[in-house]
Amino acid sequence: MQSRSGSVALILVGVLFLLHNLDILSFRLIGALLRTWWPVILIAVGVAGLMGRKK
């Protein structure tokens, strides 16, 4: 089974652009959140990678 991370990333980017087009979310807010919480994103990706491995 292939990894679904690429599909999930595309969906998330699409949702972010949709929210921006609907004036619900601004990219300035997204930038501020990413500058603050980028380590959590790395940790979540690492944990998901470990949990996805099967022996």
Stockholm file with secondary structure:
# STOCKHOLM 1.0

chainA/1-55         MQSRSGSVALILVGVLFLLHNLDILSFRLIGALLRTWWPVILIAVGVAGLMGRKK
#=GR chainA/1-55 SS CCCCHHHHHHHHHHHHHHHHHTTSSCHHHHHHHHHHHHHHHHHHHHHHHHHHCCC
#=GC SS_cons        CCCCHHHHHHHHHHHHHHHHHTTSSCHHHHHHHHHHHHHHHHHHHHHHHHHHCCC
//
